[in-house]
Amino acid sequence: MPTQTVWITGASSGIGEALAARFARDGTNLVLSARRENELKRVADRCTDAGLDRDQILILPLDVTDWDALPGAVQTVLDTFGTIDLLVNNAGVSQRSLCKDTDMAVYRKLMDVDVMGQIALTKAVLPHMLERRDGHIAVTASVAGKVGVPQRTGYCAAKHAVMGFFDALRAEVEDDGIHVSTIVPGFIRTDISRNALAADGKAFGKVDDDIAGGMDVDECAEVVFNALKARKREIPVGKGKEMAALWVKRIAPEVLFKLTKARN
């Protein structure tokens, strides 16, 4: 069987980095994308330490909000490895601010990065997969894509949009041989809160207690890796109370609304 090619955006840290390291142990060709090239080089070194040959790694710096650059990036991957078997749309940014305080530019950035960037890259890759009638597209959504919580109005809106888009895309392309997975993390120990946008668009700069007590990021990557291998359509991953919220939202939404308000 030919070596699979996995393209991970947001690969310079957090879940993206951990997934890259896990796929490296599986021997897949890896395309590592994010804006910070130096960090991508560090992740590439981690992947070679995990046993992957250096010529199986393509470092491809990319800003997913630069839509004009995306077709060229897709062609670079195809020229290098011939196929794109799995695209993991993992680039993203979170938020920590009340709606009344948040500048509209912050909401625009959240939508551009977390929603439109994922859609644009997916659309750029999709024709290749449709032509082959084979491929797998994944996106890192969030429990915040199903549950609304304080200080994340824009982030929750973006992740709800991501869930809706990729669920609808699955319905369109599954019969064409394209698998679509939505990854639904709870609290994972990454820098997501430290890098989140404050009301003025600057970095929040602090680690939430929930994030600090969350699932280890490499443990998260193992769960996601196995679920992607099994081509699961939806992949919840986490170990805290937030995971129970996914069920409470379905069976007792009024209870959940009261619980989330209490977090304010």
N, C-alpha and C positions, 0 to 999 in steps of 0.2 A: 504493500500500500504506500503511495507517495506520502512524503512528509507534509503534514498539515501546516498552514500558515495562519497565525493568529495575530491580529492587529489590535493593540490596546491603546486607547487614548487616555489621557490623565495618568500616564504610566510612570511619572516621575516621583510619586509618593503614594502613601495610603493603600487603598484596595488595589489600585492599578499596579503599583510596584509589587505587592504581594502576589497578585495573580501572575505577573510576568515571571516571578521566581518559581511559582508552582508549575507553570507551563514549561519553563526551562527544564525542569526535572523530567518532563514528559518527552523532551526531545523535539518539540515543535519549532518551526521557524517563527521568529518573533519580530514584529514591527512595533517599536516603542515610540509613542508620540506624546508630546506635551510641549509647552512653550520653553521650558528651561533645559537647554541642551546639556549643560554640565551635569544636571541631576539625571538626565537620561543616560549619560555615560556611566554614572555611578551604578544605576540600575542594571545596565548592560554588564558591568563587571560582576555584579551579584549573580546574574544569570550564567555567566561563564563559570563562576565558582560553583554553581549548581550542576555543572557538567555540560552546558550547551557550547557548541563550537562557535567561535566568534563570527564566522561567516554565515551563521544562521540567525544573526541579529542585525536588523536594520534600524539605526537610530534616525528617526524622521521628525525633526522639530515641526510643530504644527500648532496654529491657533485656530480652533474650530469655528471662530467667528469670522475668519477670513475666508468667506465662501469661494472667492475667486481662486484661491490656492488649492482647493480640495480636489478638483479633477486632476491636476498635475500630481498631487500627492498619491492619488489612487494609481495613476500610471507608473509612478516610481516604484510602488510596491509590486505591481504586476511585472514590471521590467526586471525586478530583482528576484522575485520568487515564483512568478508565473500565475499564482492564484491567491485569492483571499478566501480562506475557508471559514474563518470566524472573525467578525468585527465586534469588539467590545467597546461600546460607547461609554466611556467612564469619566470623561472630562466633566468638571462641574465645580460649582462654588455654592456655599451655603450663606445663611443670613442670621444675624442676631440683632434685631431692632423692632420696636413697636411700629405699627403702620403709621400712626400719627406723626412720628418723628422721621420717617424714612423718605429720603429724596427719591423722586421719580427715576432719576438716573440709575439708582440701585436696582429698582424693579426691572428696568430695561436691560441692565447687564445680566441679571439673573435669568431673564428670559432668553437673551441672546446666547449665553454660554450653555445653560442647562437644557434648553429646549431647541432653539433654532439651530445651534451648532450640531446637535445630535441628529436632527432631521436632515440637515444639509449634507453631512458626511454619509449618512445612510443612503440618501438619494444618489450620491456620487458612486457608491459601491454597488448599489442594487442592480444596475444593468449587467454588470459582470456576473453576478450570482444568477440572475434570471436567464442569461444566455447559457450558463452551464446547467441550469435547473438543479442547483445544489449550493448550499451555503447556510450560514448561521449568523444571525445578527442579535446581539445582546445589548442591553442598556442598563446602567446602574441607576435605578430609581431610588426609592426610599420608603420606609414606613410613612414618611411625610407625604408620600404620594397617595396615601389612602386616609390619613388622619391629619386634621388641621390642629396646629399647636401654636401658642403665643410666641411672638418674636421671630416667626418664620413665615409670615404671610406670603412673601414673594417666593421663598423656597418651596413652600407647600404648593403654591399655585403652579410653579414650574414642574415639580415632580408629579402632581396630578396630571398635568398636560402630557408629560412623558409617558406615564402609564396609559393614558388614553390613546396617544398616537401609536405606540408600539403594539398595544392590544388590537387596534384596528388594522395596523399593517399586517399583523399575523393572519388575520382573517382574509386579507387580500392575497397573500403570497404563499401560504402554507401548501396549497395544492400545486404550486410551482416548484416545490422542493426546497423552499426556503424556511428555515426554522427561526423563530423569534422568541427570545427569552427576556423577561423583565426580572432584574435582580432587585430584591427589596430588603436592603439592610436596615437593621435597627441601629443601636449604638455600638459603633466599632471604634477601637482605640486607634485613631488617626489624628492628624492635625486639622480636621475639617472645621472645628469650631474656632481654632486659632486663626485660620485663614478666612473665616466667614466675613461677610460684609457687614459693617456697622451702618448706622443710619446715614452717615455722610459718605459711605463708600470706602472708607478705610478699613484695614483689617481689624477684626474684633480683638485679636491678640491674646485671648485667654482660652483655656481648656475647660469645657463644661464638666461638672461632676459626673453627669450621665455618660459622657464620652470617656472620661478617665476610668470609669468602672465598667466599660463595655467589653465586648468580645475582642480577644486578641486578633489583630488583623491577619496574621498568617492562618489562624484557625478559620477565620471567615473565608479566606481565599481557598482553603481546602474544601469547604462546603460548596462554594460556588463552582470550583473546578469540577468536582464530581457531578454536580447538577447540570452543568453545561455539557459534560461528556454524555450524560443521560438525556440531553436535549429537553430538559424540563422547561415548560412554558413560563412558569412563575417560580422564583427562587427566593423565598423568605430566608433571611439569615441573621441571627442574633440570639441572645440568651436572656434578655431582660424583660421587664414588665411590658415594655413597648411592643413586644411581639404578640402579647395577648390582646393588645388593642386592635389588631387586625381582625380577630374573631369578634370582639365586643362590638366593633363598628357594624358588623353584619347582623348580629342577633339582638343587640340592645343599644342602638345609636344614642338614645337620650342619656344613658348612663355614661357613655364615652364623652359626650359633650360636657357633662358636669365635671368629669375627671380632668379633661384638658383645660377647662376654665380654671380649675384649682391650681394649675401650674403657673398661672399668671403672676 
